[in-house]
Each structure stands twice: as structure tokens, then as C-alpha cells.
Amino acid sequence: MGNFAGDLDVSVTQASGVQLEKSLNIVQRSMNVALGTRLLSFKGIVTPGIGYKSRTLLPLVLVTIAQAAAFLWHNELLLAPLVANVNLYISYFNLYRFDGLFVYFETRTAVMLLLLLGTLVVAWVLSSRSPPMYLVDYACFKPSEECKMTSERFLELAEKSKYFTETSLDFQRKILTSSGLGPETYIPLSMHQEPTDFTLPTSMKEAETALFSAVAELLKKTGVKTSEIGILVVNCSTFCPIPSLSAMVVNHFGLREDIETYNLGGMGCSAGVLAINLAQDLLKVHKNTYAIALSTEMISGRQVYTGNDRSMMVGNCIFRWGASAILLSNKHKDRGRAKYSLLHVVRTHQGANPRSFECVKTFLDAAGFEGISLSKTLMAAAGDALKSNITTLAPKILPISEKLKYATNLMSRKLLKAHKPYTPNFQSSIDHFCIHPGGKAVLDGIEKNLRLSSHHMEPSRMSLHRFGNQSSSSIWYVLAYMEAKHRVRRGDLVWQIALGSGIKCNSAVWKSLRSDHIDESRCENPWLDCVDRYPVHLHGSAPTPALKP
């Protein structure tokens, strides 16, 4: 959240929609160039798409087989015992009777091929025996009804606070009008007060409420004991107290003494995927255990900007309260009850580029007020990060048919110069898209550049409308919408993608292990009390037809 305040909705502070479209087109233009190298490489063509975990192993195995074949062919003595046994077998059953030398030659060849095939099978099995990564279940924090915040109430409080000029209030009104947020998003009670309370105790209370509620719900849903949890990863960008947020969770739930705990700060809206990736790496080392990944952001405190610099006011308008808790396991026995298995995580970081590094930054404005500034280069930097992530992930998930289509198109353009660039169809391999609802502008841009349908964009748009931009936890509310609509079936692939400060773009691909993901009688999904009202028609967007469960 924090460090990526506005998540591309800074376009509201810039020029018209035409300029926004030009900025987002950088993704489609540059992606076609970058995909050429990746999809036409040896690994890009021969690598199976989904589920192949060791993509760099296949070329190595092929080379090893070729070398072994040459060695065995020129060292007949090594095969003599096996050849003798095979010859006896042939003689016993009165099979083909050839000249002795010819039979020996054919037998030697057969034995060599069997040995090489066995080597390939063993190598393949060993390469696929990495620890499993199961998502057993997850929980999304849902604040109380008294925390709901309408746009009208938000502007009323902003006006009474005396922090903002009339021009700034008008600017925030325009942002709220075009943000895609509905009237039922949540803000902590401390921000409903007059005057609002941004003190440290209220931020601590906000953190405890969100994190403790999410973890308690997760433990209740899964039945996992606190003594079984060996890893805890917490991410929150703008609030890093002492003791840490992870220590607060350990203390409250009485987690065991040897638990591995980690705190991720200042990493923006894409930190939820980072937490999953870190937990995945730790689960490869610590066998037979559980990991919890917690994602949240504090809306009060340092996240709130009380000055009048437009580049810092966007976050005030679109960020809302939320938290998610995900239980991950490397236990084979959990496959039967787990919801998903993790196939791929791709992280791309543009921080080495000064333009990307400077475009989202915390500093003091001219009046001395602290805030998170969004530069005019944000859209272009975000486009570069998105392009880099997509072109890295594409060879791993696209089927061979899409790779060949792209190869044919590229050669046609090079030789005939008569075809338009072909953008791969990601819908051919991905069933569901969990795009971080950072704002209407970013969703519009990704929909266009990935050639997604309104059906695929519906969960992200509805999550933005119902819950707002909840920073790193948002992608889990998007997935919860899909499950509440009974859309995710066994074997489906789900792609989560989010942008964050840095600039970073991180994505994860999950495979659904079952079809029935929720128990409506237990009210375990944050959408169950309102999903029947969705989808709703959003201003400026084509209506999306509701799908029957």
C-alpha cells in the first residue's frame, strides 16, 4: 500500500484520458519486443508450461544423455554382462535368430537405449521431488459495519479537519468520483472521529484488530494448532513499530519459541506476493511445517497526508482498511484438504533505474508535511515493470500453440513486414485473473494490454468498488469474490499480479485443487453477505452480466 499510494491512479492528477492511454500503451509495445527473445529461445519453446518445476533441467538432461550414449557405444566391455543376459533371453524363447555378430550389435543398442531411458526417468523424478507448496486456506479481515465510509462522509470529515484548501477538497472530490470505489468501503473508527485521531496508540489498535482477527479466523477455519506453525511472515509498508508486528502476533497467540518470523516494510502493494515467495523459500528448508503469511496496511498514522500537494493526496482517497492471512504447508498429507498449490512466482524489480526508484517516494512537502509523492513518470515506470514481469512469466505458462503463433507472427513481420504484432492470449492458459485493484486506471490498462474480457476483470473491479484499495491484501479479496461466485473449479489456474513501490511487479500462479472452496453456512467469506448484489454497473464501464453459481 503506502509506498505505492494511488497505485497508478496518479493519472487523475495528470492530463486527460488520452495521455493515460498513451502511457499504458508502453506495455503492449515493449512487451511484443521482449517476448520475442523469451518465447523463441530454446527454453521458451521446449519448456512445458504449467506444472514443470525445473525448466532448466531438460537441456542439461539431453546433453547428459548424448554424452552417455557416446561413452557406452565406444565401451563394449561395460555392456558385456547385460548383453549376455539378453542374448540368453532371446535364445531361450527362440525369438529372432541372426548371425551372432548382428544379434550382439542389436542387443547392445537395445540395452544402451534402455539404460539411457532409465537415466532420463530417474532424473525427471528426482527433479520433480521438490517440497510441495499448498495453500491450505486463507482468511480476509472484514471490519465492523460502523467502520463503513461513504465518499460524502469522507469529504465532510476532510472539510471539517481544516487541513485542506477549497482547491484541494475539489481535487479529492474528483478523485473519489472517478476512483471506482463504492459506498461500503472501510476505514478505522479513529478516522471517523471529529477531530480524527492519528496518534500511535490508535495505529497500534488498528494493527492489532486487523491482524489478530485475520489470524484467529484462519486458525478457526483450518483447525491448525499454534504449536504447528513454524514460520510467520508479516508485511506492512508504512507502520513498523517496536516490537514488530510479527512479534505482536507471536505474543497474542502464544506461538512457539523456535518460530521463524519476518517483517517486510516499505514494499508497497505487491508485498503480498513477496510474503508468499519468502514463505515458499522457507518451507523448502524447514520440512513438515506450516507457514502463515499476513498482509495489511495501516490507514491512519503515517499513511494520512494532511497537506495540499496534489501528488500526495491520492492515497487519502482510495486506500481502505483490510488484512489477509494465508496458511501454507509443505506436508504431503495436506493435499487432500488444500485449496491451491503454488506453481510459479515471478518477481521483477525496476529499482536500478533512477526514474523507477524516484517515482514513488516519501518526503516532506514545501509546508513541511510528510507524505508519499507520486511523480509524473509513474505510469511509464509501472508499464516497464509490468512488461518485464509478463515477459518473464509468459514462457512458463503459455501453451506451445501460443508460442508458435508468436514465432510465426514475428518471422512474418521480420521477412514480410506486413503483419501487426501478435500479443499472446493469456486466457488460453489462465482461467482466472486476480489483478490488484489499485485503481480504475490500472485495471483499464491491464485489461487492454492483456486482452482480457470484462468477465475476467469483474472480480478486481468489484473488489475495488466494495472494499477499495487494501494494498497488499487486496488480491485475496479478489480471489474471495471468485470463490463466492463459485467460479473456481478443480484444475483451474489463477494468476495474481500486483504492482508496488520500487517499482516492483510481482505475480503468482496457483492451481486449484478442488471445486467447492467455501462453506456458505459458516460465513467464512467476506463477500457472502453481499455477493448477490454483484456485479454492479460502474460509471464509465460496460455492464458485466452476472453469472449464476
Salt bridges, closest charged atoms under 4 A:
ASP7 OD2 - HIS436 NE2 2.46
GLU21 OE2 - LYS448 NZ 2.89
GLU76 OE2 - ARG108 NH1 2.57
ASP137 OD1 - LYS221 NZ 3.42
ASP137 OD1 - LYS339 NZ 3.10
GLU145 OE1 - LYS148 NZ 2.78
GLU156 OE2 - ARG153 NH1 3.22
GLU156 OE2 - LYS160 NZ 3.03
ASP170 OD1 - ARG173 NH1 2.74
GLU184 OE2 - LYS148 NZ 2.90
GLU184 OE1 - ARG533 NH1 3.28
GLU194 OE2 - ARG153 NH2 3.34
GLU194 OE1 - LYS160 NZ 3.49
GLU228 OE2 - LYS331 NZ 3.91
ASP258 OD1 - ARG256 NE 2.79
GLU260 OE2 - HIS286 NE2 3.47
ASP334 OD1 - ARG337 NE 3.14
GLU358 OE1 - LYS361 NZ 3.11
GLU370 OE2 - ARG302 NH2 2.69
ASP384 OD2 - ARG355 NH2 2.29
GLU402 OE2 - LYS405 NZ 3.58
ASP444 OD2 - LYS440 NZ 2.90
ASP444 OD1 - ARG461 NH2 2.77
GLU447 OE1 - ARG461 NH2 2.58
GLU458 OE2 - ARG487 NH2 2.71
GLU483 OE1 - LYS339 NZ 3.12
ASP492 OD2 - HIS432 NE2 2.94
GLU520 OE2 - HIS486 NE2 2.81
GLU524 OE1 - ARG522 NH1 3.76
ASP529 OD2 - LYS142 NZ 2.68
